[in-house]
């Protein structure tokens, strides 16, 4: 139990067994105990168990089978709507419809999401975060009838695992931890930090499959290419403005 976090892996194949109501509620309550800016809880978790709705959401996540196969999909949203309503109903003028409060809400939302996931994994459930949420946030907002001031940030599929994949590799601790001040990397240090990852069997297989000379080019030419990055950025930026996160 003490090293549960060290055993985390993304699960993409799930059994159809439903999550018991009391267990799901415990995971959701754990989410609400996460740290939060000003104790404002600037997030909402939209829990979708209805299969028809999950089928509607599936195209937003590139029709990955787990969106329908997993018994539960949780859309994690930044939410300034609820807190602003509370303020307005008490003759307190809210001023949270701006970018800094999107960032505060995003921090709140991701901390809550991770609490949810850790609690789920403690009880033997599997989870997978879906980055595709940012690609199609507008359509997700439409399907889930999100009001102004609420915007999707990430999605979690959760259920009982039907696979046990190997742990994925990570960069060594020295790659991401800086003591006292940030110490920039030399070219030699960059080579050393990525050496084990670049030499792995998985990387060798990916290079063969993609016909590319190195792992970095798989990221820049296959996975996260410039054109897509810019298009997604523009789309999400536009949605932020439409949803009321860029008022002056």
Rosetta blueprint (number, residue, H / E / L):
1 X L
2 X L
3 X L
4 X H
5 X H
6 X H
7 X H
8 X L
9 X L
10 X E
11 X L
12 X L
13 X L
14 X E
15 X L
16 X L
17 X L
18 X L
19 X L
20 X L
21 X H
22 X H
23 X H
24 X H
25 X H
26 X H
27 X H
28 X H
29 X H
30 X H
31 X H
32 X H
33 X L
34 X L
35 X L
36 X L
37 X H
38 X H
39 X H
40 X L
41 X L
42 X L
43 X E
44 X E
45 X E
46 X E
47 X E
48 X E
49 X L
50 X L
51 X H
52 X H
53 X H
54 X H
55 X H
56 X H
57 X H
58 X H
59 X H
60 X H
61 X H
62 X L
63 X L
64 X L
65 X L
66 X H
67 X H
68 X H
69 X H
70 X L
71 X L
72 X E
73 X E
74 X E
75 X E
76 X E
77 X E
78 X E
79 X E
80 X L
81 X H
82 X H
83 X H
84 X H
85 X H
86 X H
87 X H
88 X H
89 X L
90 X L
91 X L
92 X L
93 X L
94 X L
95 X L
96 X L
97 X L
98 X L
99 X H
100 X H
101 X H
102 X H
103 X H
104 X H
105 X H
106 X H
107 X H
108 X H
109 X H
110 X H
111 X H
112 X H
113 X H
114 X H
115 X H
116 X H
117 X H
118 X H
119 X H
120 X H
121 X H
122 X H
123 X L
124 X L
125 X E
126 X E
127 X E
128 X E
129 X E
130 X E
131 X H
132 X H
133 X H
134 X H
135 X L
136 X L
137 X H
138 X H
139 X H
140 X H
141 X H
142 X H
143 X H
144 X L
145 X L
146 X L
147 X L
148 X L
149 X L
150 X E
151 X E
152 X E
153 X E
154 X E
155 X E
156 X E
157 X E
158 X E
159 X E
160 X E
161 X E
162 X L
163 X L
164 X L
165 X L
166 X L
167 X L
168 X L
169 X L
170 X L
171 X L
172 X L
173 X H
174 X H
175 X H
176 X H
177 X L
178 X L
179 X L
180 X L
181 X L
182 X L
183 X L
184 X L
185 X L
186 X L
187 X H
188 X H
189 X H
190 X H
191 X H
192 X H
193 X H
194 X H
195 X H
196 X H
197 X H
198 X H
199 X L
200 X L
201 X H
202 X H
203 X H
204 X H
205 X H
206 X H
207 X H
208 X H
209 X H
210 X H
211 X L
212 X L
213 X L
214 X L
215 X H
216 X H
217 X H
218 X H
219 X H
220 X H
221 X H
222 X H
223 X H
224 X L
225 X L
226 X H
227 X H
228 X H
229 X H
230 X H
231 X H
232 X H
233 X H
234 X H
235 X H
236 X H
237 X H
238 X H
239 X H
240 X H
241 X H
242 X H
243 X L
244 X L
245 X L
246 X L
247 X L
248 X L
